Amino acid sequence: VKIVHYTKFIRILDGNITSNVAATVWTNTDPTGQLILRSPKDLVVSGYVSMPTVFASANASVVISGQLESRKRMNKTDPVEYQLCSIMQTTESILNNYTISLFSSGVITLGEENKAGALTGAALLLCTDSALTVSTNFQLSSSGFGYPSYHGYGHGECVGSLGSGGGYGGDGADSYALRPTKSVMASGGPSYGSKQSTGFLGSGGGCDDAGAGGGVIVLGAHHLNLNGTIAADGVNGEAGSGGGSGGFVSIVVPNGLSGHGSLSASGGNVSCIEQKITFNTSQVLCGGGGGGGQLRLQGCTNFTECASGFSGAYYVDGGKILSKIKLPHSPVGGTGIYYGFPCPPGYGGLLCRSCPVGTFKEERGSVECIACHNAPPNSHYTRTGSISSECVWSCDPGYTGQHCLSPLDDLFEVLGGLMALGLLLIIVGIGYYFKRDPYVKYRPGESDHLFILPKPKSPWYHLYCCNISRWLWPRIGYPKLEGNDLKFHIARLYLSGNNTQSNPLLLRTTVTANLDKVLESDKYADFARDINEMLAFSTSGSIFYKLVQCFCYPFASDVLLYRRHKKFNAVKRYLCKYKHDCMKGPRAKAVMKAIKVGYAADYSLAYIELLHTEYSMTSCAPQNTPIGEPHLPMVLLFAGMGSYESPLYLDPNDLMVRSLPQAPELDAFIDEQLIEIVAELNALLRVVDTSNGTKCMSQLQAVAEFCEDLGDMQNLGGVRMYLGFFNTHDNVEFGYQWGIYLTTTKHVAAKYSGPNNEFKHDIRLNEYYDRGMKTMNTQASANVSSIRNAALMSPRSLAQMAPPPRSTFKPSQVSIPHYIRVADYKGPLDNTLPLAGVLMTSAEFQQHKLHLMEKERIPIWYRLRSMIMPANVSKPPDTKFHGWGVFIALIVLVILDLVTALAMLVNLKCVENGEEVVACTKSVIYPVLLIYPLAILIAPIIGIISLAMGSPSVVRKYALWNSCSYLNVVVAIIICYVKSDKLVALYVTRPLPLLPVTLLLLKIAEGRVVNIYIADIESNRRRRGWRGLMKRRDSDASSPPDSP
């Protein structure tokens, strides 16, 4: 049958044309039915056309929106090679080689949007001088139209009803039987053809039910817009038969291709069957998958830009086994070949795409890019288009250096490895063990440690290299206030703040009224600004501090201390060179010894001391301020920040504290009593937590009660002590700090009484009135005679029993400070105090605590933090158990902690089929170790070191590491539940992961015991007198060896 249509107009074929001359199964007969369509203009086919051979041409455009099918199969004995568009000359030669041929001088469009269409046949040829478009829902396919089973240049074989795969671009896979070992049955078909040869049909697999190979598709166009599918795949094999190989797809496009479709010439897949041999035994029979076909892309000259607009994929995969039966190994057909442009280095594949990240290509050609292997562990590749095996890489976050090491590993490498680090730690430990405090005079044979050791006589001991700490922690020798300076002391200027980023130290820039004759206002303001600038915190240092606080919280306080130390070194260097221009006295400027600086051991409190160095006691002297020995009343501020690592304390290193018994206002010498008072006061202050308002009020109430109870002691020379918070800055918005106000009973009575019993100082009238009434009732019932009673029955108390006259009340005398850091208490300042502030009693703390309990809402995160983080606890009772029992209990807990942690880490291994799965094990171990970096191992090690050293600061580091390691243990428990099916160790799996739970309980017990241990060692004084209370301050090179 031959049907020929000629037309001078646009031909629209919107009907069905069918011919049953060619059967749907392959036969030896060569059907001769043909459909020839010619049009001098456009040609549109929107119906269903099925003919053995179709030839269509148009001088304008060709549109195929329906289905165009050729069921003719090529002659099995004819070795046809399919030429390209440029080689085909006559219609007869085209009809002899291709089943469907489309020619157009204009655009060829295959398919319409939202309408399915197909062009199928054994050999397809599409040629145009313009563009060729394949729509999204259109399939251009010759899949399964190649050689059938047992046929083709690379057909498969059949042995025992198992067929191997056919080969073409890649070899076909072997068929095999698994009983239970693998046994090859039939060898796969060989590959044939070459990259330069013309196309061939794909070969069929072995055995009767084998899949046929893929056909041939040849496209030639100026540009290809591919959004649909172009496929020449092999057919799957059934019932153990082999799969057919992929076919041949050739595309010649001088102007490149675009779209998001796909190209495929993959081999057919196969299946496996399970065959019973006996009642208890069986064998698995598997056919071989077909090899991949060939893809060819030619025509472009700008190779890297030819396929830049095409985002689709291409496939020449070999056929694989599709089976639900789990097989230890399943061979697949060989991957086909593709021949594209001669891509430059850095570009590869059929489409000349830039090599992805982590791959490279050095030579020209269309081969795929090769994976890079030069990056170290803990890194990732960063650049595409690499032309060398030395690909560019970068370390993962948290890893640095040439080998992408973690900070800890990098430190180990710098120090020479773990062994060298261990040796260094041993040397440092020995040096610390044999150290001697240079600020303490020792008796012969006395050491700074618990053990009595002779003075080291080794020649290397005095070498400069052994004083490496002096290089790491530089010290500036600057003379501080000494005992001989007390007779010239004028005043103390406290710096506001606690020396942190949010609350830095600030020296007031204005001169108080009593120092007008001592200081020049303008030059003193310049002096104060210089000091404040040196004590300011830099942004870069603060960022580093925040990073350490996040990732290594226990060492954050050391970073802060080092930053403070460097700033005070700068201040001391400045004061060494300062010419005392702010002093009015000429001798003060000449001698330059009138200004000295003092500070607490942790730099949280600082002050400037002013001395009178003039010849005359009246020249340049302060007004209404005595010169010389400490005089009462005075205000002493607390050092510390009220936190776990920096508790509040009255600094015993402060010479003004130690010289208080020399005050002439006292009736008796109270040196021994003052030592005990300071010790008890610091024991109460160390448990104050300023981050919690209600809790802080309760703790400060105990301090206020202690101060009030001192009035009952008759051997204190009439001294009275009040707790309060004071303003140390000229701006009322800054500088509120806790401290004590020291005075005498006589001064209190004189201060609060005047002519006609008028109330001199109008502060908190209603509160004092209520308190006076309470006191009177208490005095009447108790009838106790003491210094405290005498003070409470003083004219101040009597004056409080009635409101003052209206004429004496001046609202201007009452100022309202800002919110203090522990609560939102507002109260008027007492400006008659040496430092303006507010004095508070235990009753006021109690009232304020009740107010906070009603108002304050403690957030959940704070409750959780208070449960996890360590805290300072009160001094334990004086029992023998706290002398050694806590120490022994903590040693046992720390050792059990270390042993349990190591046992847990060893047992966290993923095992499958008797072998460890390394990737799974890493996914388990790394989170446990690194969720808080190595805290689970560092905590017990620091614990052992701290117990050996007996230093409260080091023990606090251990307590913080132990709290941080809670997170690691909780993650370990979660992982043990999630990965329980892969973890085989009995003690880390469900229903109860015993080792992680035990470790968590041990750490909770350690957290409780270590708090008691710290309180125990801090409350025990190893020396008599002030030395037992002093905090060592290595930053002072001129610390006096003896206390006054």
BELTAZI-V75030 format. One record per pair of residues at least 6 apart in sequence whose ideal C-beta (glycine too) atoms are under 8 Angstrom apart, sorted by the first residue. I is the first residue (numbers start at 1). GAP is how many residues later the second one is. Records with the same first field share a line. If there is no record, write none. Layout:
I->GAP + GAP
//
This chain:
1->18 + 20 + 31 + 32 + 33
2->30 + 31 + 32 + 34
3->14 + 31 + 32 + 33 + 48
4->32 + 34
5->6 + 31 + 32 + 33
6->32
7->31 + 32 + 33
8->32 + 33
9->30 + 32
10->29 + 31 + 32 + 33 + 34 + 50
11->26 + 28 + 31 + 32 + 33
12->32 + 34
13->24 + 30 + 31 + 32 + 33 + 34 + 36
14->30 + 32 + 33
15->32
16->31 + 32 + 33
17->18 + 30 + 31 + 32 + 33 + 34
18->30 + 31 + 32 + 33
19->14 + 16 + 31 + 32 + 33
21->10 + 11 + 12 + 31
22->9 + 11 + 30 + 49 + 50 + 51
23->48
24->47
26->47 + 50 + 122 + 186
27->46
28->47 + 48
30->42 + 45
31->21 + 22 + 41
32->20 + 21
33->18 + 19 + 20
34->17 + 18 + 19 + 20 + 21 + 61
35->14 + 16 + 18 + 19 + 20 + 21
36->18 + 19 + 20 + 55
37->6 + 8 + 17 + 18 + 19 + 20
38->18 + 19 + 20
39->18 + 19 + 20 + 21
40->18 + 19 + 20
41->17 + 18 + 19
42->16 + 18 + 19 + 20 + 21 + 64
43->13 + 14 + 15 + 17 + 18 + 19 + 20 + 61
44->18 + 19 + 21
45->11 + 18 + 19 + 20 + 21 + 23
46->17 + 19 + 20
47->19 + 20
48->18 + 19 + 21
49->17 + 18 + 19 + 20
50->17 + 19 + 20 + 21
51->18 + 19
52->18 + 19 + 20 + 47
53->17 + 19 + 42 + 45 + 46 + 47
54->14 + 16 + 45 + 46 + 47 + 67
55->36 + 39 + 40 + 46
56->6 + 45 + 46 + 47
57->45 + 46 + 47
58->45 + 46 + 47 + 48
59->45 + 46 + 47
60->44 + 45 + 46
61->43 + 45 + 46 + 47 + 48
62->40 + 41 + 42 + 44 + 45 + 46 + 47 + 66
63->45 + 46
64->38 + 44 + 45 + 46 + 47 + 53 + 55
65->44 + 46 + 47 + 50 + 52
66->51
67->50 + 51 + 52 + 53
68->32 + 50 + 51 + 52
69->49 + 50 + 51 + 52
70->29 + 30 + 50 + 51 + 52
71->50
72->27 + 49 + 50
73->49 + 72 + 75
74->6 + 25 + 48 + 49 + 127
76->71 + 72 + 75
80->17 + 43 + 121
81->116 + 117 + 118 + 119
82->15 + 16 + 41 + 43 + 116 + 117 + 118 + 134 + 136 + 166 + 168
83->14 + 115 + 135
84->114 + 134 + 136 + 166 + 168
85->40 + 42 + 133 + 135 + 167
86->134 + 166
88->6 + 9 + 37 + 39
94->7 + 31
95->6
97->26 + 28
98->23 + 25 + 26 + 27 + 118 + 120
99->22 + 23 + 24 + 25
100->19 + 21 + 23 + 24 + 25
101->23 + 24 + 25 + 26
102->6 + 23 + 24 + 25 + 26
103->24 + 25
104->23 + 24 + 25 + 26
105->23 + 24 + 25
106->22 + 23 + 24
107->21 + 23 + 24 + 25 + 26
108->18 + 20 + 22 + 23 + 24 + 25 + 113
109->24 + 26
110->7 + 9 + 22 + 23 + 24 + 25 + 28 + 30 + 118
111->6 + 23 + 24 + 25 + 26 + 27 + 117
112->23
113->22 + 23 + 24
114->23
115->22
116->21 + 22
117->18 + 20 + 21 + 22
118->20 + 21 + 22 + 23
119->19 + 20 + 21 + 22
120->19 + 21 + 22 + 25
121->21 + 24 + 94
122->20 + 23 + 24 + 79 + 93 + 94
123->19 + 22 + 78 + 92 + 93 + 95
124->16 + 18 + 91 + 92 + 93 + 94
125->93
126->6 + 14 + 92 + 93 + 94 + 95
127->92 + 93 + 94
128->92 + 93 + 94
129->93
130->91 + 92 + 93
131->90 + 91 + 92 + 93 + 94
132->87 + 89 + 91 + 92 + 93
133->91 + 92 + 94
134->6 + 90 + 91 + 92 + 93 + 94 + 95 + 96 + 125 + 127
135->92 + 93
136->91 + 92 + 125
137->91
138->90 + 91
139->89 + 90 + 92
140->77 + 88 + 89 + 90 + 91
141->88 + 89 + 90 + 91
142->72 + 73 + 74 + 75 + 89 + 90 + 105
143->71 + 72 + 88 + 89 + 90 + 91 + 92 + 104
144->67 + 68 + 69 + 70 + 71 + 89 + 90 + 91 + 100
145->56 + 67 + 69 + 70 + 102
146->6 + 55 + 56 + 57 + 58 + 66 + 67 + 68 + 69 + 70 + 86 + 88 + 98 + 99 + 101
147->8 + 19 + 54 + 55 + 56 + 57 + 65 + 66 + 97
148->56 + 62 + 64 + 65
149->6 + 7 + 14 + 55 + 56 + 57 + 58 + 59 + 60 + 61 + 62 + 63 + 92 + 93 + 95
150->6 + 8 + 54 + 56 + 60
151->52 + 53
152->14 + 16 + 37 + 49 + 50 + 51 + 52 + 61 + 93
153->15 + 39 + 40 + 47 + 50
154->12 + 13 + 14 + 17 + 18 + 35 + 36 + 37 + 38 + 49 + 91 + 137
155->11 + 34 + 48 + 49 + 50 + 51
156->7 + 8 + 9 + 10 + 11 + 16 + 19 + 30 + 32 + 33 + 47 + 48 + 49 + 50 + 51 + 54 + 86 + 132 + 134
157->6 + 7 + 29 + 30 + 32 + 49
158->6 + 28 + 48 + 49 + 50 + 52 + 83 + 84
159->16 + 26 + 27 + 47
160->17 + 25
161->46 + 78 + 79 + 124
162->13 + 14 + 15 + 23 + 24 + 44 + 45 + 78 + 79 + 123 + 124 + 125
163->12 + 23 + 42 + 43 + 44 + 46 + 47 + 74 + 77 + 78 + 79 + 124 + 125
164->8 + 9 + 10 + 11 + 21 + 22 + 23 + 24 + 25 + 41 + 42 + 78 + 123 + 124
165->7 + 8 + 10 + 23 + 24 + 40 + 41 + 72 + 77 + 78 + 79 + 80 + 102 + 103 + 105 + 122 + 123 + 124 + 125 + 126 + 153 + 154 + 168
166->6 + 22 + 23 + 36 + 37 + 38 + 39 + 40 + 44 + 45 + 47 + 68 + 76 + 77 + 78 + 79 + 101 + 124 + 125
167->21 + 22 + 23 + 24 + 25 + 36 + 78 + 123 + 124 + 166 + 167
168->23 + 24 + 25 + 32 + 34 + 35 + 45 + 46 + 77 + 78 + 79 + 80 + 123 + 124 + 125 + 126 + 168
169->22 + 24 + 76 + 77 + 96 + 122 + 123 + 124 + 125 + 147 + 165 + 166 + 167 + 168 + 169
170->21 + 75 + 97 + 121 + 122 + 146 + 148 + 163 + 164 + 165 + 166 + 167
171->17 + 18 + 19 + 20 + 120 + 162 + 163
172->16 + 17 + 18 + 31 + 33 + 70 + 71 + 73 + 95 + 116 + 117 + 118 + 119 + 161 + 162
173->15 + 69 + 70 + 97 + 115 + 116 + 117 + 118 + 145 + 146 + 158 + 159 + 160 + 161
174->10 + 11 + 12 + 13 + 14 + 114 + 157
175->9 + 10 + 11 + 31 + 65 + 67 + 110 + 111 + 112 + 113
176->6 + 7 + 8 + 9 + 110 + 112 + 155
177->6 + 8 + 106 + 107 + 108 + 109
178->105 + 106 + 107 + 108 + 149
179->98 + 102 + 103 + 104 + 105
180->103
182->147
186->20 + 56 + 102
188->54 + 100 + 103 + 145 + 146
189->14 + 16 + 17 + 53 + 56 + 102
191->100 + 143 + 146
192->8
193->6 + 7 + 55 + 101
195->99 + 101 + 142 + 144
196->143
199->17 + 19 + 48 + 49 + 51 + 95 + 97
200->16 + 48
201->12 + 13 + 14 + 15 + 46 + 47
202->10 + 11 + 12 + 13 + 30 + 32 + 42 + 43 + 44 + 45 + 46 + 63 + 88 + 91
203->10 + 41 + 42
204->6 + 7 + 8 + 9 + 38 + 40 + 41
205->6 + 29 + 32 + 36 + 37 + 38 + 39 + 40 + 63 + 65 + 82 + 83 + 85
206->35 + 36 + 81 + 82
207->30 + 33 + 34 + 35 + 80
208->33
209->28 + 29 + 30 + 31 + 32
210->27 + 31 + 32 + 33 + 34 + 77
211->23 + 24 + 25 + 26 + 27 + 30 + 31 + 32 + 33 + 57 + 79
212->22 + 23 + 32
213->21 + 22 + 31 + 32 + 33 + 34 + 77 + 80
214->17 + 18 + 19 + 20 + 30 + 31 + 32 + 33 + 34 + 51 + 79
215->17 + 32 + 33
216->16 + 31 + 32 + 33
217->13 + 15 + 30 + 31 + 32 + 33
218->32
219->11 + 30 + 31 + 32 + 33 + 34
220->31 + 32 + 33
221->31 + 32
222->31 + 32 + 33
223->30 + 31 + 32 + 33 + 34 + 35
224->27 + 29 + 32 + 33 + 34 + 35
225->32 + 33 + 34
226->31 + 32 + 33 + 34 + 35 + 36 + 37 + 84 + 86
227->32 + 33 + 34
228->33
229->32 + 33 + 35
230->19 + 31 + 32 + 33 + 34
231->31 + 32 + 33 + 34
232->14 + 15 + 16 + 17 + 32 + 33 + 61
233->13 + 14 + 31 + 32 + 33 + 34 + 35 + 60
234->9 + 10 + 11 + 12 + 13 + 32 + 33 + 34 + 56 + 59 + 85
235->8 + 9 + 33
236->7 + 32 + 33 + 34 + 35 + 83 + 86
237->6 + 7 + 31 + 32 + 33 + 34 + 50 + 51 + 52 + 53 + 82
238->33
239->32 + 34
240->30 + 31 + 32 + 33 + 45 + 46 + 47
241->29 + 46
242->28 + 45 + 46 + 47 + 48
243->24 + 25 + 26 + 27 + 44 + 45 + 46 + 47 + 76 + 90
244->23 + 24 + 46
245->22 + 23 + 45 + 46 + 47 + 48 + 88 + 91
246->18 + 19 + 20 + 21 + 44 + 45 + 46 + 47 + 48 + 70 + 90
247->18 + 46 + 47
248->17 + 45 + 46 + 48
249->14 + 15 + 16 + 44 + 45 + 46 + 47
250->46 + 48
251->6 + 12 + 45 + 46 + 47 + 48
252->46 + 47
253->44 + 45 + 46 + 47 + 53
254->45 + 46 + 47
255->45
256->44 + 46 + 49 + 50 + 51 + 52 + 53 + 54
257->40 + 49 + 50 + 52 + 53
258->51 + 52
259->50 + 51 + 52 + 53
260->50 + 51 + 52
261->51
262->50 + 51 + 52 + 53
263->32 + 49 + 50 + 51 + 52 + 87
264->50 + 51 + 52
265->27 + 28 + 29 + 30 + 50 + 51 + 71
266->26 + 27 + 49 + 50 + 51 + 52 + 53 + 70
267->22 + 23 + 24 + 25 + 26 + 50 + 51 + 52 + 66 + 69
268->21 + 22 + 51
269->20 + 50 + 51 + 52 + 53
270->16 + 17 + 18 + 19 + 49 + 50 + 51 + 52
271->15 + 16 + 50 + 51 + 52
272->12 + 13 + 14 + 15 + 49 + 51 + 53 + 55
273->11 + 12
274->8 + 9 + 10 + 11 + 51
275->7 + 8 + 9 + 10
276->6
277->6
284->41 + 43
286->35 + 37 + 41 + 44
288->31 + 43 + 45
289->29 + 30 + 31 + 32 + 42 + 43 + 44
290->28 + 29 + 43
291->27 + 28 + 42 + 43 + 44 + 45
292->23 + 24 + 25 + 26 + 41 + 42 + 43 + 44 + 45
293->23 + 43
294->22 + 42 + 43 + 44 + 45
295->19 + 21 + 41 + 42 + 43 + 44 + 45 + 55
296->42 + 43 + 44
297->10 + 41 + 42 + 43 + 44 + 53 + 54 + 69
298->41 + 42 + 43
300->6 + 41
303->38 + 39 + 40 + 41 + 44 + 49
304->39 + 40 + 43 + 48 + 50
306->35 + 45 + 46
307->44 + 45 + 46
310->41
314->24 + 36 + 37
316->19 + 20 + 21 + 22
317->15 + 16 + 18 + 19
318->14 + 15 + 16 + 17 + 18
319->13 + 14
320->10 + 12 + 13
321->6 + 9 + 11
323->7
338->11 + 12 + 28
339->11 + 27
340->9 + 10 + 11 + 12 + 26
341->11 + 25
342->22 + 23 + 24
343->6 + 9 + 18 + 21 + 22 + 23
344->20
345->16 + 17 + 18 + 19 + 42
346->8 + 9 + 14 + 15 + 39 + 40 + 41
347->6 + 7 + 8 + 14 + 38
348->7 + 11 + 13 + 17 + 18 + 19 + 20 + 21
349->17 + 18 + 19 + 20
350->16
352->14
354->30 + 31
355->6 + 14 + 29 + 30 + 31
356->13 + 28
357->24 + 25 + 26 + 27
358->13 + 14 + 17 + 22 + 23 + 33
359->10 + 11 + 12 + 13 + 27 + 32
360->9 + 10 + 12 + 26 + 27 + 28 + 29 + 31
361->6 + 7 + 8 + 9 + 25 + 26
362->25 + 26 + 27
370->19
372->9 + 14 + 17 + 19 + 21
373->16
374->15 + 16 + 17 + 19
375->6 + 16 + 18 + 29
376->17 + 26 + 27 + 28
377->27
378->17 + 18 + 21 + 26 + 27 + 28
379->14 + 15 + 16 + 17 + 20 + 25
380->13 + 14 + 16
381->10 + 11 + 12 + 13
382->10 + 11 + 12
383->8 + 9
386->6
395->6 + 9
396->8
398->8 + 9
399->6 + 7
400->7 + 10
401->9 + 12
403->10
405->8
406->527
408->525 + 526
411->10
412->6 + 9
415->6 + 9
431->35
432->517
433->16
434->19 + 22 + 27
435->13
436->6 + 11 + 12 + 19
437->11 + 595
439->593 + 597 + 600 + 602
440->8 + 587 + 601
441->600 + 601
442->6
445->7 + 9
446->6
447->6
450->500
460->6
473->89 + 92 + 561 + 562
474->95
475->94 + 559 + 560 + 561 + 562
476->93 + 96 + 97 + 100 + 559 + 561
477->560 + 561
478->94 + 97 + 98 + 118 + 119 + 559 + 560
479->114 + 117 + 559
480->116 + 117 + 118 + 129 + 556 + 558 + 559
481->8 + 115 + 117 + 128 + 174 + 175
482->173 + 558
483->172 + 176 + 557 + 561
485->111 + 124 + 126
486->142 + 143 + 144 + 169 + 173 + 176 + 558
487->140 + 141 + 142
488->123 + 124 + 125 + 139 + 140
489->120 + 121 + 122 + 123 + 138 + 139 + 140 + 141
490->25 + 28 + 120 + 121 + 122 + 131 + 132 + 135 + 137
491->23 + 24 + 27 + 118 + 119 + 131 + 134
492->115 + 116 + 117 + 118 + 164
493->14 + 15 + 114 + 115 + 117
494->111 + 112 + 113 + 143 + 234 + 243 + 341
495->10 + 11 + 12 + 36 + 40 + 110 + 111 + 112 + 113 + 233
496->9 + 10 + 11 + 12 + 231 + 232 + 233 + 238 + 239 + 240 + 241
497->6 + 7 + 8 + 9 + 237 + 238
498->7 + 106 + 107 + 142 + 143 + 239
499->6 + 36 + 65 + 104 + 105 + 107
500->37 + 60 + 141
501->36 + 41 + 44
504->28 + 31 + 32 + 33
505->27 + 30 + 101
506->26 + 29 + 223 + 228 + 229
507->21 + 24 + 25 + 101
508->20 + 220 + 221 + 222 + 227
509->15 + 16 + 19 + 20 + 23 + 221
510->11 + 15 + 220
511->8 + 10 + 13
513->110
514->108 + 109 + 110 + 111
515->95 + 107 + 110
516->107
517->67 + 103 + 104 + 105 + 106
518->65 + 66 + 67 + 92 + 94 + 102 + 103 + 104
519->63 + 64 + 65 + 91
520->61 + 62 + 63 + 64
523->58 + 59
524->58
526->55 + 56
527->51 + 54 + 55
530->44
531->40 + 43 + 77
534->33 + 36 + 37 + 40
535->32 + 33 + 36
537->26
541->22
544->15
545->11 + 14 + 15 + 18
548->7 + 8 + 11
549->7
551->382
552->381
553->407 + 411
554->388 + 403 + 406 + 407 + 410
555->402
557->88 + 89
561->41 + 42
564->38 + 39
565->38 + 470
567->36
568->29 + 31 + 35 + 38 + 467
569->466
571->26
572->25
575->20 + 21 + 22
578->14 + 17
579->10 + 13
580->8 + 9 + 12 + 14 + 15
581->8
582->13
583->6 + 11 + 12 + 37
584->36
585->9 + 27 + 28 + 29 + 34 + 35
586->28
587->26 + 27 + 28
588->6 + 25 + 26 + 32
591->22
593->18 + 20
594->16 + 17 + 18 + 19
595->13 + 14 + 15 + 16
596->12 + 13 + 15
597->9 + 10 + 11 + 12
598->8 + 9 + 10 + 11 + 56 + 57
599->6 + 7 + 8
600->6 + 39 + 40 + 51 + 53 + 54 + 431
601->38 + 50 + 52 + 430 + 431 + 432
602->37 + 38 + 44
604->35 + 36 + 37 + 42
605->32 + 33 + 34 + 35 + 46 + 132
612->8 + 9 + 15
614->6 + 7
617->10
621->6
629->30 + 33 + 34 + 35
630->26 + 29 + 30 + 32 + 33
631->32 + 33 + 34
632->31 + 33 + 34 + 87 + 110 + 111 + 112 + 115
633->108 + 109 + 110 + 111 + 114 + 200 + 201
634->22 + 107 + 108 + 200
635->91 + 104 + 105 + 106 + 107 + 198 + 199 + 200 + 202
636->14 + 18 + 20 + 21 + 103 + 104 + 106
637->89 + 91 + 100 + 101 + 102 + 198
638->10 + 11 + 12 + 47 + 99 + 100 + 101 + 102
639->9 + 10 + 11 + 12
640->6 + 7 + 8 + 9 + 45
641->7 + 49
642->6 + 46 + 47 + 48 + 49 + 54 + 96 + 180
643->46 + 47 + 48
644->45 + 225 + 226 + 227 + 228 + 312 + 315 + 316
645->308 + 311 + 315
647->38 + 39 + 40 + 41 + 225
648->37 + 38 + 40 + 42 + 90
649->33 + 36 + 37
650->7 + 28 + 31 + 32 + 35 + 90
651->6 + 380
652->6 + 26 + 30 + 374 + 377 + 378 + 379
653->377 + 378 + 380
655->389
657->21
658->368 + 385 + 386
659->385
660->10 + 14 + 82
661->8 + 9 + 10 + 13
665->53 + 79 + 81 + 82
666->51 + 52 + 53 + 78
667->50 + 51
668->47 + 48 + 49 + 50
669->48
670->45 + 46 + 47 + 49
673->40 + 42 + 43
675->350 + 351 + 354
677->33 + 44
678->351
679->342 + 349 + 350
680->26
681->22 + 25 + 59
682->347
683->191 + 192 + 336
684->15 + 18 + 19 + 22
685->18
686->186 + 329 + 332
687->12 + 184 + 185 + 186 + 187
688->8 + 11 + 12 + 15
689->6 + 7 + 10 + 182 + 183
690->6 + 131 + 132
691->171
692->166 + 170 + 174
693->129 + 130 + 131 + 159 + 163
694->155 + 158 + 159 + 162 + 164
696->126 + 127
697->125 + 126 + 148 + 149 + 151 + 152 + 155
698->147 + 151
700->23 + 38 + 122 + 140 + 145
701->141 + 144 + 145 + 148
703->20
704->19 + 136 + 137 + 138 + 140 + 141
705->137
707->14 + 15 + 16 + 33
708->80 + 133 + 134
709->79
710->6 + 9 + 10 + 11
711->9 + 34 + 75 + 76 + 77 + 80 + 81
712->72 + 74 + 75 + 76
713->74
714->72 + 73
716->71
717->27
718->26 + 27 + 28 + 69
719->23 + 24 + 25
720->22 + 23 + 24 + 25 + 28 + 71
721->19 + 20 + 21
722->18 + 19 + 21 + 117 + 118 + 119
723->15 + 17 + 18 + 116 + 117
724->14 + 15 + 16 + 17 + 113 + 114 + 115 + 116
725->11 + 12 + 13 + 14 + 95 + 112 + 113 + 115
726->10 + 11 + 13 + 15 + 107 + 109 + 110 + 111 + 112
727->7 + 8 + 9 + 90 + 102 + 108 + 109 + 110
728->7 + 9 + 107
729->6
732->83 + 85 + 86 + 97
733->85
736->81 + 82 + 84 + 85 + 101
739->96 + 98
741->92 + 93 + 96 + 98
745->42 + 45 + 46 + 49
748->43 + 46 + 48
749->42 + 45 + 46 + 47
751->9 + 10 + 45 + 81
752->7 + 8 + 9 + 42 + 43 + 44 + 47
753->7 + 41 + 42 + 43 + 45 + 46
754->6
757->38 + 41 + 42
758->41 + 46 + 47 + 50
759->6 + 40 + 41 + 45 + 49
761->52 + 69 + 71
762->42 + 46 + 47 + 48 + 51 + 52
763->50 + 51 + 65 + 66 + 67
764->63 + 64
765->38 + 39 + 44
767->77
768->32
769->31 + 32 + 33 + 34
771->29 + 70 + 72
772->25 + 26 + 28 + 29
773->28
774->69
775->17 + 22
776->21 + 25
779->10 + 13 + 14
813->15 + 18
814->14 + 15
815->13 + 14 + 16
816->10 + 11 + 12
817->9 + 10 + 12 + 21
819->6 + 7
823->25 + 29 + 33
824->31
825->23
827->11 + 13
828->10
829->7 + 8 + 9
830->6 + 7 + 8 + 9
833->6
840->8
868->95 + 98
869->91 + 94
870->86 + 89 + 90 + 92 + 93 + 137 + 140 + 141
871->140
872->139 + 142 + 143
873->138 + 139 + 142
874->141
875->140 + 141 + 144
876->6 + 10 + 136 + 139 + 140 + 143
882->130 + 134
883->133
886->123 + 126 + 127 + 130
887->60 + 126
889->120
890->53 + 57 + 116 + 119 + 120 + 123
891->56
893->109 + 112 + 113 + 116
894->46 + 49 + 50 + 53 + 112
895->45 + 49
896->106
897->42 + 43 + 46 + 65 + 102 + 105 + 106 + 109
898->42 + 43 + 46
900->95 + 98 + 99 + 102
901->35 + 36 + 39 + 98
903->84 + 92
904->68 + 83 + 84 + 91 + 92 + 95
905->20 + 23 + 24 + 31
907->76 + 78 + 80 + 81 + 88
908->13 + 16 + 17 + 20 + 64 + 67 + 68 + 75 + 77 + 80
909->7 + 12 + 15 + 74 + 75 + 76
910->6 + 7 + 10 + 11 + 13 + 14 + 69 + 72 + 73
911->6 + 71 + 72 + 73
912->8 + 70
917->65
920->59 + 62
924->51 + 55 + 59
927->44 + 48
928->8 + 40 + 43 + 44 + 47
929->7 + 8 + 39
931->36 + 37 + 40
932->32 + 33 + 35 + 36
935->26 + 29 + 30 + 32 + 33
936->29 + 32 + 33 + 36
938->23 + 27
939->19 + 22 + 23 + 25 + 26 + 64
942->12 + 15 + 16 + 19
943->15 + 18 + 19 + 63 + 67
945->9 + 13
946->8 + 9 + 11 + 12
947->8
950->67
952->62 + 65 + 66
955->55 + 58 + 59 + 62
956->58
958->52
959->48 + 51 + 52 + 55
962->41 + 44 + 45 + 48
963->44
965->38
966->34 + 37
969->27 + 30 + 31 + 34
970->30
972->21 + 24 + 27
973->20 + 23 + 24 + 27
976->7 + 12 + 13 + 14 + 17 + 20
977->13 + 16
980->9 + 10
983->6
986->8
987->6 + 7 + 8
988->6 + 7 + 8
1021->7 + 8
1022->6
1025->18
1026->17
1027->16
1030->13
1033->6
//
